[in-house]
Amino acid sequence: MSRAGGARWISGAALLAVAGLASAESQDPRLVDIVGLIRDGKQTDAVARADAMIVAFAAAQHEPGVSYFCNRDRGGVANLLGAAKTGAKVDLAPEAWCEALFVKGFALTDLKRFDDAAAALKQAVAMDPTNAHFRNQYGDILRLGGKPAEAIAQYDKAYAVASAEEGEASGRMALRALRGAALAAEAKGDLAAAQGYYEHLLERDGGDSLARAKLADVVRRQAAR
């Protein structure tokens, strides 16, 4: 399958990535404006707005030596407690801080500034390590930036997190992780691993006709070697 075909397949997840900001949007109107800029194709302006938010949050709450964790439902406190058990100095951060990092990375990806986008998502993941949505987006950036092995590591973690949670949204995140990992494995040239991811994906979503077609293509390519 062509790389373009893979891009078309992941585009639904990319739209979901912006839609996934709904909860933080309702809390901070600045994010509403940034998402609007992204949807209007004004990615450079979106990055500038996101940077302004990030700087403001850091200036208001940053304390040297403190590790901040997003105050997200079901995740923030658990992540905070886990880090505190290691002896780290920790505190909760506004969820909108982490979402600003996410939208910055999303806009930078559209601008094909993959290294900068990866830096933003790396920080978002550090602040919310059990957020499958962030992990998947980080994986997308690494894959598109030509780092498939690192991308697979993020997709695998996203799948583990999503699979441990219940609900339709978590199910979508798990499927997205498997799709991304399959594409990254193909980009890495590891067709056996790609086959495994496609098979696992079809076990969870037997109606995914594109995954079935990609699996058949991977099997044919392996046979031709």
CORTA-V597096 format. One record per pair of residues at least 6 apart in sequence whose C-alpha atoms are under 6 Angstrom apart, sorted by the first residue. I is the first residue (numbers start at 0). J is the second residue. D is the distance in whole Angstrom. If there is no record, write none. Layout:
# CORTA-V597096
i->I j->J d->D
i->I j->J d->D
This chain:
# CORTA-V597096
i->23 j->95 d->6
i->24 j->30 d->5
i->24 j->31 d->5
i->33 j->45 d->5
i->36 j->45 d->6
i->42 j->106 d->5
i->46 j->103 d->5
i->49 j->99 d->5
i->49 j->103 d->6
i->65 j->88 d->5
i->65 j->89 d->5
i->66 j->89 d->5
i->67 j->89 d->6
i->67 j->90 d->5
i->67 j->91 d->5
i->67 j->92 d->6
i->67 j->126 d->6
i->68 j->75 d->6
i->68 j->91 d->5
i->68 j->92 d->6
i->68 j->126 d->4
i->68 j->127 d->6
i->69 j->75 d->5
i->69 j->91 d->6
i->69 j->92 d->5
i->69 j->93 d->6
i->69 j->94 d->5
i->69 j->126 d->6
i->69 j->127 d->6
i->70 j->91 d->6
i->70 j->92 d->6
i->70 j->93 d->6
i->70 j->94 d->5
i->71 j->94 d->6
i->97 j->123 d->5
i->100 j->119 d->5
i->100 j->123 d->6
i->101 j->120 d->6
i->104 j->116 d->4
i->104 j->119 d->5
i->104 j->120 d->6
i->107 j->116 d->5
i->108 j->116 d->6
i->113 j->144 d->5
i->120 j->137 d->6
i->131 j->157 d->4
i->131 j->160 d->6
i->131 j->161 d->6
i->134 j->153 d->6
i->134 j->157 d->5
i->135 j->154 d->6
i->135 j->157 d->6
i->135 j->176 d->6
i->138 j->150 d->4
i->138 j->153 d->5
i->138 j->154 d->6
i->141 j->150 d->5
i->142 j->150 d->5
i->142 j->183 d->6
i->147 j->183 d->5
i->147 j->187 d->6
i->151 j->180 d->5
i->154 j->176 d->5
i->154 j->180 d->6
i->158 j->173 d->5
i->158 j->176 d->5
i->161 j->169 d->5
i->161 j->173 d->5
i->177 j->196 d->6
i->177 j->200 d->6
i->181 j->193 d->5
i->181 j->196 d->5
i->184 j->193 d->5
i->185 j->193 d->6
i->194 j->214 d->6
i->197 j->214 d->6
